[in-house]
């Protein structure tokens, strides 16, 4: 997921939205549930950055 979210800017707009939404709804909560705060924070920061750039 890290690689997908880091390279999302080269994807078409619709695909970017899909990846970002999936990350927010599934992967960030999963990282938090698994008690992996570093991964959750990295995903949150990357998603936030991508949302600002859209």
Secondary structure, DSSP 8 states (H G I E B T S, - for coil): -HHHHHTGGGS-HHHHHHHHHHIIIIIHHHHHHTT-HHHHHHHHHHHHHHHHH-
